[in-house]
């Protein structure tokens, strides 16, 4: 039987964080130090089975700019389930927990979806951003055309024009 744990990064011991990173490195062949860094500083949803970590997801705060507003976004990062435990509802359980956090603490949810995960998020009510995407970089606002079509949002009551422009804050590695 699997157990779901919800905890802030600060409340997880280093061994649990190492296990989370190792899990995501197994799930994603191209996991980088920046990718792991992006998963830290917020709330983690962890799935444990017989003392082993088999699922990880986190939501961290970011600022997204849209229609002249700086929106507080619950940005989902590091969603992965061990290959031999997929298809059993673990991803949905983690997302249920993170979506509850987003609904109570943020203006909207946002994430960058892989092609394989897009259907999963869409079925949960996440909506693809149809407009142009940008990042606020040290060199100014820069279009992130390669990310367009992969950004999904979970509206939380703030009016959003999904065909408008969306700009994310700066961070190292992949900005989205």
Chimera marker file (.cmm) of the C-alpha trace (Angstrom):
<marker_set name="trace">
<marker id="1" x="0.000" y="0.000" z="0.000" r="1" g="1" b="0" radius="0.5"/>
<marker id="2" x="1.291" y="3.467" z="-0.899" r="1" g="1" b="0" radius="0.5"/>
<marker id="3" x="1.424" y="6.426" z="1.466" r="1" g="1" b="0" radius="0.5"/>
<marker id="4" x="1.288" y="10.073" z="0.385" r="1" g="1" b="0" radius="0.5"/>
<marker id="5" x="3.437" y="12.579" z="2.293" r="1" g="1" b="0" radius="0.5"/>
<marker id="6" x="3.112" y="16.356" z="1.911" r="1" g="1" b="0" radius="0.5"/>
<marker id="7" x="5.993" y="18.432" z="3.259" r="1" g="1" b="0" radius="0.5"/>
<marker id="8" x="7.897" y="21.644" z="2.685" r="1" g="1" b="0" radius="0.5"/>
<marker id="9" x="11.481" y="21.357" z="1.459" r="1" g="1" b="0" radius="0.5"/>
<marker id="10" x="12.661" y="22.676" z="4.843" r="1" g="1" b="0" radius="0.5"/>
<marker id="11" x="10.937" y="19.787" z="6.623" r="1" g="1" b="0" radius="0.5"/>
<marker id="12" x="12.534" y="17.017" z="4.548" r="1" g="1" b="0" radius="0.5"/>
<marker id="13" x="15.795" y="15.531" z="5.700" r="1" g="1" b="0" radius="0.5"/>
<marker id="14" x="18.733" y="15.378" z="3.266" r="1" g="1" b="0" radius="0.5"/>
<marker id="15" x="18.258" y="11.638" z="2.693" r="1" g="1" b="0" radius="0.5"/>
<marker id="16" x="14.682" y="12.141" z="1.482" r="1" g="1" b="0" radius="0.5"/>
<marker id="17" x="15.809" y="14.957" z="-0.813" r="1" g="1" b="0" radius="0.5"/>
<marker id="18" x="18.576" y="12.728" z="-2.216" r="1" g="1" b="0" radius="0.5"/>
<marker id="19" x="16.006" y="9.976" z="-2.809" r="1" g="1" b="0" radius="0.5"/>
<marker id="20" x="13.732" y="12.477" z="-4.603" r="1" g="1" b="0" radius="0.5"/>
<marker id="21" x="16.530" y="13.615" z="-6.852" r="1" g="1" b="0" radius="0.5"/>
<marker id="22" x="17.617" y="10.028" z="-7.593" r="1" g="1" b="0" radius="0.5"/>
<marker id="23" x="14.042" y="9.090" z="-8.477" r="1" g="1" b="0" radius="0.5"/>
<marker id="24" x="13.722" y="12.013" z="-10.888" r="1" g="1" b="0" radius="0.5"/>
<marker id="25" x="17.101" y="11.176" z="-12.461" r="1" g="1" b="0" radius="0.5"/>
<marker id="26" x="15.753" y="7.672" z="-13.127" r="1" g="1" b="0" radius="0.5"/>
<marker id="27" x="12.509" y="9.042" z="-14.570" r="1" g="1" b="0" radius="0.5"/>
<marker id="28" x="14.122" y="11.746" z="-16.736" r="1" g="1" b="0" radius="0.5"/>
<marker id="29" x="17.284" y="10.936" z="-18.696" r="1" g="1" b="0" radius="0.5"/>
<marker id="30" x="18.100" y="14.635" z="-19.073" r="1" g="1" b="0" radius="0.5"/>
<marker id="31" x="17.604" y="15.753" z="-15.432" r="1" g="1" b="0" radius="0.5"/>
<marker id="32" x="20.038" y="18.565" z="-14.580" r="1" g="1" b="0" radius="0.5"/>
<marker id="33" x="21.193" y="20.256" z="-11.379" r="1" g="1" b="0" radius="0.5"/>
<marker id="34" x="19.032" y="23.240" z="-12.369" r="1" g="1" b="0" radius="0.5"/>
<marker id="35" x="15.999" y="20.987" z="-12.856" r="1" g="1" b="0" radius="0.5"/>
<marker id="36" x="16.393" y="19.659" z="-9.315" r="1" g="1" b="0" radius="0.5"/>
<marker id="37" x="16.968" y="23.169" z="-7.964" r="1" g="1" b="0" radius="0.5"/>
<marker id="38" x="13.676" y="24.223" z="-9.551" r="1" g="1" b="0" radius="0.5"/>
<marker id="39" x="11.868" y="21.552" z="-7.496" r="1" g="1" b="0" radius="0.5"/>
<marker id="40" x="13.052" y="22.962" z="-4.159" r="1" g="1" b="0" radius="0.5"/>
<marker id="41" x="11.736" y="25.664" z="-1.848" r="1" g="1" b="0" radius="0.5"/>
<marker id="42" x="8.072" y="24.759" z="-1.878" r="1" g="1" b="0" radius="0.5"/>
<marker id="43" x="5.750" y="21.903" z="-1.050" r="1" g="1" b="0" radius="0.5"/>
<marker id="44" x="6.539" y="18.329" z="-2.055" r="1" g="1" b="0" radius="0.5"/>
<marker id="45" x="4.096" y="15.479" z="-2.613" r="1" g="1" b="0" radius="0.5"/>
<marker id="46" x="5.902" y="12.189" z="-2.058" r="1" g="1" b="0" radius="0.5"/>
<marker id="47" x="4.570" y="8.674" z="-2.563" r="1" g="1" b="0" radius="0.5"/>
<marker id="48" x="6.143" y="5.945" z="-0.448" r="1" g="1" b="0" radius="0.5"/>
<marker id="49" x="5.664" y="2.217" z="-0.831" r="1" g="1" b="0" radius="0.5"/>
<marker id="50" x="7.254" y="-0.170" z="1.675" r="1" g="1" b="0" radius="0.5"/>
<marker id="51" x="9.690" y="2.543" z="2.751" r="1" g="1" b="0" radius="0.5"/>
<marker id="52" x="10.796" y="3.344" z="-0.813" r="1" g="1" b="0" radius="0.5"/>
<marker id="53" x="10.136" y="6.609" z="-2.572" r="1" g="1" b="0" radius="0.5"/>
<marker id="54" x="8.232" y="5.833" z="-5.776" r="1" g="1" b="0" radius="0.5"/>
<marker id="55" x="6.756" y="9.252" z="-6.640" r="1" g="1" b="0" radius="0.5"/>
<marker id="56" x="7.732" y="12.906" z="-6.373" r="1" g="1" b="0" radius="0.5"/>
<marker id="57" x="6.130" y="16.206" z="-7.340" r="1" g="1" b="0" radius="0.5"/>
<marker id="58" x="6.490" y="19.723" z="-5.991" r="1" g="1" b="0" radius="0.5"/>
<marker id="59" x="4.901" y="23.133" z="-6.260" r="1" g="1" b="0" radius="0.5"/>
<marker id="60" x="6.995" y="26.257" z="-5.831" r="1" g="1" b="0" radius="0.5"/>
<marker id="61" x="6.126" y="29.941" z="-6.057" r="1" g="1" b="0" radius="0.5"/>
<marker id="62" x="6.952" y="31.917" z="-9.187" r="1" g="1" b="0" radius="0.5"/>
<marker id="63" x="5.829" y="35.234" z="-10.610" r="1" g="1" b="0" radius="0.5"/>
<marker id="64" x="4.135" y="35.151" z="-13.988" r="1" g="1" b="0" radius="0.5"/>
<marker id="65" x="3.207" y="38.367" z="-15.734" r="1" g="1" b="0" radius="0.5"/>
<marker id="66" x="-0.001" y="38.540" z="-17.722" r="1" g="1" b="0" radius="0.5"/>
<marker id="67" x="-2.214" y="41.428" z="-18.806" r="1" g="1" b="0" radius="0.5"/>
<marker id="68" x="-0.248" y="43.923" z="-16.739" r="1" g="1" b="0" radius="0.5"/>
<marker id="69" x="-0.415" y="41.838" z="-13.558" r="1" g="1" b="0" radius="0.5"/>
<marker id="70" x="2.357" y="40.069" z="-11.630" r="1" g="1" b="0" radius="0.5"/>
<marker id="71" x="0.562" y="36.874" z="-10.648" r="1" g="1" b="0" radius="0.5"/>
<marker id="72" x="1.591" y="34.585" z="-7.808" r="1" g="1" b="0" radius="0.5"/>
<marker id="73" x="1.842" y="31.206" z="-9.517" r="1" g="1" b="0" radius="0.5"/>
<marker id="74" x="2.042" y="27.772" z="-7.958" r="1" g="1" b="0" radius="0.5"/>
<marker id="75" x="4.486" y="26.259" z="-10.443" r="1" g="1" b="0" radius="0.5"/>
<marker id="76" x="4.571" y="22.465" z="-10.571" r="1" g="1" b="0" radius="0.5"/>
<marker id="77" x="7.992" y="20.839" z="-10.918" r="1" g="1" b="0" radius="0.5"/>
<marker id="78" x="9.627" y="17.434" z="-10.717" r="1" g="1" b="0" radius="0.5"/>
<marker id="79" x="6.600" y="15.220" z="-11.313" r="1" g="1" b="0" radius="0.5"/>
<marker id="80" x="7.654" y="11.618" z="-11.690" r="1" g="1" b="0" radius="0.5"/>
<marker id="81" x="6.656" y="8.101" z="-10.720" r="1" g="1" b="0" radius="0.5"/>
<marker id="82" x="8.987" y="5.112" z="-10.792" r="1" g="1" b="0" radius="0.5"/>
<marker id="83" x="8.476" y="3.233" z="-14.071" r="1" g="1" b="0" radius="0.5"/>
<marker id="84" x="7.288" y="-0.011" z="-12.461" r="1" g="1" b="0" radius="0.5"/>
<marker id="85" x="4.682" y="1.838" z="-10.368" r="1" g="1" b="0" radius="0.5"/>
<marker id="86" x="3.014" y="3.922" z="-13.075" r="1" g="1" b="0" radius="0.5"/>
<marker id="87" x="-0.649" y="3.564" z="-13.979" r="1" g="1" b="0" radius="0.5"/>
<marker id="88" x="-1.742" y="3.029" z="-10.372" r="1" g="1" b="0" radius="0.5"/>
<marker id="89" x="-2.985" y="6.542" z="-9.578" r="1" g="1" b="0" radius="0.5"/>
<marker id="90" x="0.152" y="7.797" z="-7.813" r="1" g="1" b="0" radius="0.5"/>
<marker id="91" x="0.614" y="10.742" z="-10.187" r="1" g="1" b="0" radius="0.5"/>
<marker id="92" x="-3.041" y="11.692" z="-9.739" r="1" g="1" b="0" radius="0.5"/>
<marker id="93" x="-2.727" y="11.486" z="-5.939" r="1" g="1" b="0" radius="0.5"/>
<marker id="94" x="0.297" y="13.792" z="-5.957" r="1" g="1" b="0" radius="0.5"/>
<marker id="95" x="-1.410" y="16.239" z="-8.314" r="1" g="1" b="0" radius="0.5"/>
<marker id="96" x="-4.587" y="16.215" z="-6.161" r="1" g="1" b="0" radius="0.5"/>
<marker id="97" x="-2.473" y="17.377" z="-3.226" r="1" g="1" b="0" radius="0.5"/>
<marker id="98" x="-0.604" y="20.033" z="-5.209" r="1" g="1" b="0" radius="0.5"/>
<marker id="99" x="-3.775" y="21.326" z="-6.869" r="1" g="1" b="0" radius="0.5"/>
<marker id="100" x="-5.345" y="21.753" z="-3.406" r="1" g="1" b="0" radius="0.5"/>
<marker id="101" x="-2.329" y="23.844" z="-2.379" r="1" g="1" b="0" radius="0.5"/>
<marker id="102" x="-2.536" y="25.878" z="-5.593" r="1" g="1" b="0" radius="0.5"/>
<marker id="103" x="-6.261" y="26.524" z="-5.128" r="1" g="1" b="0" radius="0.5"/>
<marker id="104" x="-5.727" y="27.925" z="-1.635" r="1" g="1" b="0" radius="0.5"/>
<marker id="105" x="-2.438" y="29.796" z="-1.994" r="1" g="1" b="0" radius="0.5"/>
<marker id="106" x="-1.937" y="31.023" z="-5.569" r="1" g="1" b="0" radius="0.5"/>
<marker id="107" x="-3.514" y="33.148" z="-8.292" r="1" g="1" b="0" radius="0.5"/>
<marker id="108" x="-3.020" y="30.296" z="-10.779" r="1" g="1" b="0" radius="0.5"/>
<marker id="109" x="-1.182" y="27.045" z="-11.295" r="1" g="1" b="0" radius="0.5"/>
<marker id="110" x="1.337" y="26.655" z="-14.092" r="1" g="1" b="0" radius="0.5"/>
<marker id="111" x="3.707" y="24.021" z="-15.421" r="1" g="1" b="0" radius="0.5"/>
<marker id="112" x="5.733" y="23.008" z="-18.431" r="1" g="1" b="0" radius="0.5"/>
<marker id="113" x="4.471" y="19.641" z="-19.707" r="1" g="1" b="0" radius="0.5"/>
<marker id="114" x="6.310" y="16.989" z="-21.655" r="1" g="1" b="0" radius="0.5"/>
<marker id="115" x="4.515" y="15.676" z="-24.733" r="1" g="1" b="0" radius="0.5"/>
<marker id="116" x="3.830" y="12.428" z="-22.843" r="1" g="1" b="0" radius="0.5"/>
<marker id="117" x="2.228" y="14.213" z="-19.873" r="1" g="1" b="0" radius="0.5"/>
<marker id="118" x="0.116" y="16.809" z="-21.721" r="1" g="1" b="0" radius="0.5"/>
<marker id="119" x="-2.957" y="14.546" z="-21.929" r="1" g="1" b="0" radius="0.5"/>
<marker id="120" x="-2.688" y="13.739" z="-18.203" r="1" g="1" b="0" radius="0.5"/>
<marker id="121" x="-2.715" y="17.430" z="-17.242" r="1" g="1" b="0" radius="0.5"/>
<marker id="122" x="-5.442" y="18.356" z="-19.736" r="1" g="1" b="0" radius="0.5"/>
<marker id="123" x="-7.698" y="15.623" z="-18.309" r="1" g="1" b="0" radius="0.5"/>
<marker id="124" x="-7.237" y="17.215" z="-14.861" r="1" g="1" b="0" radius="0.5"/>
<marker id="125" x="-8.444" y="20.626" z="-16.051" r="1" g="1" b="0" radius="0.5"/>
<marker id="126" x="-5.084" y="22.196" z="-16.831" r="1" g="1" b="0" radius="0.5"/>
<marker id="127" x="-5.369" y="24.350" z="-19.940" r="1" g="1" b="0" radius="0.5"/>
<marker id="128" x="-2.683" y="24.838" z="-22.577" r="1" g="1" b="0" radius="0.5"/>
<marker id="129" x="-1.446" y="28.405" z="-22.954" r="1" g="1" b="0" radius="0.5"/>
<marker id="130" x="-2.162" y="29.323" z="-26.585" r="1" g="1" b="0" radius="0.5"/>
<marker id="131" x="-0.477" y="32.725" z="-26.630" r="1" g="1" b="0" radius="0.5"/>
<marker id="132" x="3.118" y="33.776" z="-26.896" r="1" g="1" b="0" radius="0.5"/>
<marker id="133" x="5.487" y="33.051" z="-23.990" r="1" g="1" b="0" radius="0.5"/>
<marker id="134" x="8.381" y="35.129" z="-22.707" r="1" g="1" b="0" radius="0.5"/>
<marker id="135" x="10.934" y="35.210" z="-19.896" r="1" g="1" b="0" radius="0.5"/>
<marker id="136" x="12.187" y="38.183" z="-17.939" r="1" g="1" b="0" radius="0.5"/>
<marker id="137" x="15.944" y="37.682" z="-18.410" r="1" g="1" b="0" radius="0.5"/>
<marker id="138" x="19.011" y="39.709" z="-17.382" r="1" g="1" b="0" radius="0.5"/>
<marker id="139" x="18.969" y="41.037" z="-20.970" r="1" g="1" b="0" radius="0.5"/>
<marker id="140" x="15.308" y="42.046" z="-20.826" r="1" g="1" b="0" radius="0.5"/>
<marker id="141" x="12.104" y="40.313" z="-21.866" r="1" g="1" b="0" radius="0.5"/>
<marker id="142" x="12.893" y="37.506" z="-24.321" r="1" g="1" b="0" radius="0.5"/>
<marker id="143" x="10.466" y="35.339" z="-26.237" r="1" g="1" b="0" radius="0.5"/>
<marker id="144" x="10.584" y="31.623" z="-25.391" r="1" g="1" b="0" radius="0.5"/>
<marker id="145" x="9.034" y="30.328" z="-28.591" r="1" g="1" b="0" radius="0.5"/>
<marker id="146" x="10.282" y="26.755" z="-28.077" r="1" g="1" b="0" radius="0.5"/>
<marker id="147" x="8.161" y="26.459" z="-24.919" r="1" g="1" b="0" radius="0.5"/>
<marker id="148" x="4.952" y="27.623" z="-26.551" r="1" g="1" b="0" radius="0.5"/>
<marker id="149" x="2.394" y="24.840" z="-26.600" r="1" g="1" b="0" radius="0.5"/>
<marker id="150" x="4.015" y="23.111" z="-23.607" r="1" g="1" b="0" radius="0.5"/>
<marker id="151" x="2.922" y="25.589" z="-20.916" r="1" g="1" b="0" radius="0.5"/>
<marker id="152" x="-0.270" y="24.687" z="-19.061" r="1" g="1" b="0" radius="0.5"/>
<marker id="153" x="-2.175" y="26.738" z="-16.509" r="1" g="1" b="0" radius="0.5"/>
<marker id="154" x="-4.761" y="25.928" z="-13.891" r="1" g="1" b="0" radius="0.5"/>
<marker id="155" x="-6.969" y="29.026" z="-13.558" r="1" g="1" b="0" radius="0.5"/>
<marker id="156" x="-7.947" y="30.009" z="-10.007" r="1" g="1" b="0" radius="0.5"/>
<marker id="157" x="-10.313" y="32.916" z="-10.504" r="1" g="1" b="0" radius="0.5"/>
<marker id="158" x="-7.943" y="35.545" z="-11.892" r="1" g="1" b="0" radius="0.5"/>
<marker id="159" x="-9.095" y="36.422" z="-15.431" r="1" g="1" b="0" radius="0.5"/>
<marker id="160" x="-6.729" y="34.890" z="-17.981" r="1" g="1" b="0" radius="0.5"/>
<marker id="161" x="-6.635" y="35.377" z="-21.731" r="1" g="1" b="0" radius="0.5"/>
<marker id="162" x="-5.103" y="32.063" z="-22.757" r="1" g="1" b="0" radius="0.5"/>
<marker id="163" x="-4.254" y="33.502" z="-26.167" r="1" g="1" b="0" radius="0.5"/>
<marker id="164" x="-2.466" y="36.499" z="-24.629" r="1" g="1" b="0" radius="0.5"/>
<marker id="165" x="1.148" y="36.868" z="-23.592" r="1" g="1" b="0" radius="0.5"/>
<marker id="166" x="2.634" y="35.138" z="-20.539" r="1" g="1" b="0" radius="0.5"/>
<marker id="167" x="6.018" y="36.040" z="-19.082" r="1" g="1" b="0" radius="0.5"/>
<marker id="168" x="7.866" y="34.056" z="-16.427" r="1" g="1" b="0" radius="0.5"/>
<marker id="169" x="10.455" y="35.260" z="-13.945" r="1" g="1" b="0" radius="0.5"/>
<marker id="170" x="14.146" y="34.487" z="-14.450" r="1" g="1" b="0" radius="0.5"/>
<marker id="171" x="15.941" y="31.409" z="-13.126" r="1" g="1" b="0" radius="0.5"/>
<marker id="172" x="18.941" y="29.342" z="-14.144" r="1" g="1" b="0" radius="0.5"/>
<marker id="173" x="18.564" y="26.494" z="-16.632" r="1" g="1" b="0" radius="0.5"/>
<marker id="174" x="15.224" y="26.098" z="-18.371" r="1" g="1" b="0" radius="0.5"/>
<marker id="175" x="13.247" y="29.228" z="-17.560" r="1" g="1" b="0" radius="0.5"/>
<marker id="176" x="9.930" y="27.419" z="-17.949" r="1" g="1" b="0" radius="0.5"/>
<link id1="1" id2="2" r="1" g="1" b="0" radius="0.2"/>
<link id1="2" id2="3" r="1" g="1" b="0" radius="0.2"/>
<link id1="3" id2="4" r="1" g="1" b="0" radius="0.2"/>
<link id1="4" id2="5" r="1" g="1" b="0" radius="0.2"/>
<link id1="5" id2="6" r="1" g="1" b="0" radius="0.2"/>
<link id1="6" id2="7" r="1" g="1" b="0" radius="0.2"/>
<link id1="7" id2="8" r="1" g="1" b="0" radius="0.2"/>
<link id1="8" id2="9" r="1" g="1" b="0" radius="0.2"/>
<link id1="9" id2="10" r="1" g="1" b="0" radius="0.2"/>
<link id1="10" id2="11" r="1" g="1" b="0" radius="0.2"/>
<link id1="11" id2="12" r="1" g="1" b="0" radius="0.2"/>
<link id1="12" id2="13" r="1" g="1" b="0" radius="0.2"/>
<link id1="13" id2="14" r="1" g="1" b="0" radius="0.2"/>
<link id1="14" id2="15" r="1" g="1" b="0" radius="0.2"/>
<link id1="15" id2="16" r="1" g="1" b="0" radius="0.2"/>
<link id1="16" id2="17" r="1" g="1" b="0" radius="0.2"/>
<link id1="17" id2="18" r="1" g="1" b="0" radius="0.2"/>
<link id1="18" id2="19" r="1" g="1" b="0" radius="0.2"/>
<link id1="19" id2="20" r="1" g="1" b="0" radius="0.2"/>
<link id1="20" id2="21" r="1" g="1" b="0" radius="0.2"/>
<link id1="21" id2="22" r="1" g="1" b="0" radius="0.2"/>
<link id1="22" id2="23" r="1" g="1" b="0" radius="0.2"/>
<link id1="23" id2="24" r="1" g="1" b="0" radius="0.2"/>
<link id1="24" id2="25" r="1" g="1" b="0" radius="0.2"/>
<link id1="25" id2="26" r="1" g="1" b="0" radius="0.2"/>
<link id1="26" id2="27" r="1" g="1" b="0" radius="0.2"/>
<link id1="27" id2="28" r="1" g="1" b="0" radius="0.2"/>
<link id1="28" id2="29" r="1" g="1" b="0" radius="0.2"/>
<link id1="29" id2="30" r="1" g="1" b="0" radius="0.2"/>
<link id1="30" id2="31" r="1" g="1" b="0" radius="0.2"/>
<link id1="31" id2="32" r="1" g="1" b="0" radius="0.2"/>
<link id1="32" id2="33" r="1" g="1" b="0" radius="0.2"/>
<link id1="33" id2="34" r="1" g="1" b="0" radius="0.2"/>
<link id1="34" id2="35" r="1" g="1" b="0" radius="0.2"/>
<link id1="35" id2="36" r="1" g="1" b="0" radius="0.2"/>
<link id1="36" id2="37" r="1" g="1" b="0" radius="0.2"/>
<link id1="37" id2="38" r="1" g="1" b="0" radius="0.2"/>
<link id1="38" id2="39" r="1" g="1" b="0" radius="0.2"/>
<link id1="39" id2="40" r="1" g="1" b="0" radius="0.2"/>
<link id1="40" id2="41" r="1" g="1" b="0" radius="0.2"/>
<link id1="41" id2="42" r="1" g="1" b="0" radius="0.2"/>
<link id1="42" id2="43" r="1" g="1" b="0" radius="0.2"/>
<link id1="43" id2="44" r="1" g="1" b="0" radius="0.2"/>
<link id1="44" id2="45" r="1" g="1" b="0" radius="0.2"/>
<link id1="45" id2="46" r="1" g="1" b="0" radius="0.2"/>
<link id1="46" id2="47" r="1" g="1" b="0" radius="0.2"/>
<link id1="47" id2="48" r="1" g="1" b="0" radius="0.2"/>
<link id1="48" id2="49" r="1" g="1" b="0" radius="0.2"/>
<link id1="49" id2="50" r="1" g="1" b="0" radius="0.2"/>
<link id1="50" id2="51" r="1" g="1" b="0" radius="0.2"/>
<link id1="51" id2="52" r="1" g="1" b="0" radius="0.2"/>
<link id1="52" id2="53" r="1" g="1" b="0" radius="0.2"/>
<link id1="53" id2="54" r="1" g="1" b="0" radius="0.2"/>
<link id1="54" id2="55" r="1" g="1" b="0" radius="0.2"/>
<link id1="55" id2="56" r="1" g="1" b="0" radius="0.2"/>
<link id1="56" id2="57" r="1" g="1" b="0" radius="0.2"/>
<link id1="57" id2="58" r="1" g="1" b="0" radius="0.2"/>
<link id1="58" id2="59" r="1" g="1" b="0" radius="0.2"/>
<link id1="59" id2="60" r="1" g="1" b="0" radius="0.2"/>
<link id1="60" id2="61" r="1" g="1" b="0" radius="0.2"/>
<link id1="61" id2="62" r="1" g="1" b="0" radius="0.2"/>
<link id1="62" id2="63" r="1" g="1" b="0" radius="0.2"/>
<link id1="63" id2="64" r="1" g="1" b="0" radius="0.2"/>
<link id1="64" id2="65" r="1" g="1" b="0" radius="0.2"/>
<link id1="65" id2="66" r="1" g="1" b="0" radius="0.2"/>
<link id1="66" id2="67" r="1" g="1" b="0" radius="0.2"/>
<link id1="67" id2="68" r="1" g="1" b="0" radius="0.2"/>
<link id1="68" id2="69" r="1" g="1" b="0" radius="0.2"/>
<link id1="69" id2="70" r="1" g="1" b="0" radius="0.2"/>
<link id1="70" id2="71" r="1" g="1" b="0" radius="0.2"/>
<link id1="71" id2="72" r="1" g="1" b="0" radius="0.2"/>
<link id1="72" id2="73" r="1" g="1" b="0" radius="0.2"/>
<link id1="73" id2="74" r="1" g="1" b="0" radius="0.2"/>
<link id1="74" id2="75" r="1" g="1" b="0" radius="0.2"/>
<link id1="75" id2="76" r="1" g="1" b="0" radius="0.2"/>
<link id1="76" id2="77" r="1" g="1" b="0" radius="0.2"/>
<link id1="77" id2="78" r="1" g="1" b="0" radius="0.2"/>
<link id1="78" id2="79" r="1" g="1" b="0" radius="0.2"/>
<link id1="79" id2="80" r="1" g="1" b="0" radius="0.2"/>
<link id1="80" id2="81" r="1" g="1" b="0" radius="0.2"/>
<link id1="81" id2="82" r="1" g="1" b="0" radius="0.2"/>
<link id1="82" id2="83" r="1" g="1" b="0" radius="0.2"/>
<link id1="83" id2="84" r="1" g="1" b="0" radius="0.2"/>
<link id1="84" id2="85" r="1" g="1" b="0" radius="0.2"/>
<link id1="85" id2="86" r="1" g="1" b="0" radius="0.2"/>
<link id1="86" id2="87" r="1" g="1" b="0" radius="0.2"/>
<link id1="87" id2="88" r="1" g="1" b="0" radius="0.2"/>
<link id1="88" id2="89" r="1" g="1" b="0" radius="0.2"/>
<link id1="89" id2="90" r="1" g="1" b="0" radius="0.2"/>
<link id1="90" id2="91" r="1" g="1" b="0" radius="0.2"/>
<link id1="91" id2="92" r="1" g="1" b="0" radius="0.2"/>
<link id1="92" id2="93" r="1" g="1" b="0" radius="0.2"/>
<link id1="93" id2="94" r="1" g="1" b="0" radius="0.2"/>
<link id1="94" id2="95" r="1" g="1" b="0" radius="0.2"/>
<link id1="95" id2="96" r="1" g="1" b="0" radius="0.2"/>
<link id1="96" id2="97" r="1" g="1" b="0" radius="0.2"/>
<link id1="97" id2="98" r="1" g="1" b="0" radius="0.2"/>
<link id1="98" id2="99" r="1" g="1" b="0" radius="0.2"/>
<link id1="99" id2="100" r="1" g="1" b="0" radius="0.2"/>
<link id1="100" id2="101" r="1" g="1" b="0" radius="0.2"/>
<link id1="101" id2="102" r="1" g="1" b="0" radius="0.2"/>
<link id1="102" id2="103" r="1" g="1" b="0" radius="0.2"/>
<link id1="103" id2="104" r="1" g="1" b="0" radius="0.2"/>
<link id1="104" id2="105" r="1" g="1" b="0" radius="0.2"/>
<link id1="105" id2="106" r="1" g="1" b="0" radius="0.2"/>
<link id1="106" id2="107" r="1" g="1" b="0" radius="0.2"/>
<link id1="107" id2="108" r="1" g="1" b="0" radius="0.2"/>
<link id1="108" id2="109" r="1" g="1" b="0" radius="0.2"/>
<link id1="109" id2="110" r="1" g="1" b="0" radius="0.2"/>
<link id1="110" id2="111" r="1" g="1" b="0" radius="0.2"/>
<link id1="111" id2="112" r="1" g="1" b="0" radius="0.2"/>
<link id1="112" id2="113" r="1" g="1" b="0" radius="0.2"/>
<link id1="113" id2="114" r="1" g="1" b="0" radius="0.2"/>
<link id1="114" id2="115" r="1" g="1" b="0" radius="0.2"/>
<link id1="115" id2="116" r="1" g="1" b="0" radius="0.2"/>
<link id1="116" id2="117" r="1" g="1" b="0" radius="0.2"/>
<link id1="117" id2="118" r="1" g="1" b="0" radius="0.2"/>
<link id1="118" id2="119" r="1" g="1" b="0" radius="0.2"/>
<link id1="119" id2="120" r="1" g="1" b="0" radius="0.2"/>
<link id1="120" id2="121" r="1" g="1" b="0" radius="0.2"/>
<link id1="121" id2="122" r="1" g="1" b="0" radius="0.2"/>
<link id1="122" id2="123" r="1" g="1" b="0" radius="0.2"/>
<link id1="123" id2="124" r="1" g="1" b="0" radius="0.2"/>
<link id1="124" id2="125" r="1" g="1" b="0" radius="0.2"/>
<link id1="125" id2="126" r="1" g="1" b="0" radius="0.2"/>
<link id1="126" id2="127" r="1" g="1" b="0" radius="0.2"/>
<link id1="127" id2="128" r="1" g="1" b="0" radius="0.2"/>
<link id1="128" id2="129" r="1" g="1" b="0" radius="0.2"/>
<link id1="129" id2="130" r="1" g="1" b="0" radius="0.2"/>
<link id1="130" id2="131" r="1" g="1" b="0" radius="0.2"/>
<link id1="131" id2="132" r="1" g="1" b="0" radius="0.2"/>
<link id1="132" id2="133" r="1" g="1" b="0" radius="0.2"/>
<link id1="133" id2="134" r="1" g="1" b="0" radius="0.2"/>
<link id1="134" id2="135" r="1" g="1" b="0" radius="0.2"/>
<link id1="135" id2="136" r="1" g="1" b="0" radius="0.2"/>
<link id1="136" id2="137" r="1" g="1" b="0" radius="0.2"/>
<link id1="137" id2="138" r="1" g="1" b="0" radius="0.2"/>
<link id1="138" id2="139" r="1" g="1" b="0" radius="0.2"/>
<link id1="139" id2="140" r="1" g="1" b="0" radius="0.2"/>
<link id1="140" id2="141" r="1" g="1" b="0" radius="0.2"/>
<link id1="141" id2="142" r="1" g="1" b="0" radius="0.2"/>
<link id1="142" id2="143" r="1" g="1" b="0" radius="0.2"/>
<link id1="143" id2="144" r="1" g="1" b="0" radius="0.2"/>
<link id1="144" id2="145" r="1" g="1" b="0" radius="0.2"/>
<link id1="145" id2="146" r="1" g="1" b="0" radius="0.2"/>
<link id1="146" id2="147" r="1" g="1" b="0" radius="0.2"/>
<link id1="147" id2="148" r="1" g="1" b="0" radius="0.2"/>
<link id1="148" id2="149" r="1" g="1" b="0" radius="0.2"/>
<link id1="149" id2="150" r="1" g="1" b="0" radius="0.2"/>
<link id1="150" id2="151" r="1" g="1" b="0" radius="0.2"/>
<link id1="151" id2="152" r="1" g="1" b="0" radius="0.2"/>
<link id1="152" id2="153" r="1" g="1" b="0" radius="0.2"/>
<link id1="153" id2="154" r="1" g="1" b="0" radius="0.2"/>
<link id1="154" id2="155" r="1" g="1" b="0" radius="0.2"/>
<link id1="155" id2="156" r="1" g="1" b="0" radius="0.2"/>
<link id1="156" id2="157" r="1" g="1" b="0" radius="0.2"/>
<link id1="157" id2="158" r="1" g="1" b="0" radius="0.2"/>
<link id1="158" id2="159" r="1" g="1" b="0" radius="0.2"/>
<link id1="159" id2="160" r="1" g="1" b="0" radius="0.2"/>
<link id1="160" id2="161" r="1" g="1" b="0" radius="0.2"/>
<link id1="161" id2="162" r="1" g="1" b="0" radius="0.2"/>
<link id1="162" id2="163" r="1" g="1" b="0" radius="0.2"/>
<link id1="163" id2="164" r="1" g="1" b="0" radius="0.2"/>
<link id1="164" id2="165" r="1" g="1" b="0" radius="0.2"/>
<link id1="165" id2="166" r="1" g="1" b="0" radius="0.2"/>
<link id1="166" id2="167" r="1" g="1" b="0" radius="0.2"/>
<link id1="167" id2="168" r="1" g="1" b="0" radius="0.2"/>
<link id1="168" id2="169" r="1" g="1" b="0" radius="0.2"/>
<link id1="169" id2="170" r="1" g="1" b="0" radius="0.2"/>
<link id1="170" id2="171" r="1" g="1" b="0" radius="0.2"/>
<link id1="171" id2="172" r="1" g="1" b="0" radius="0.2"/>
<link id1="172" id2="173" r="1" g="1" b="0" radius="0.2"/>
<link id1="173" id2="174" r="1" g="1" b="0" radius="0.2"/>
<link id1="174" id2="175" r="1" g="1" b="0" radius="0.2"/>
<link id1="175" id2="176" r="1" g="1" b="0" radius="0.2"/>
</marker_set>
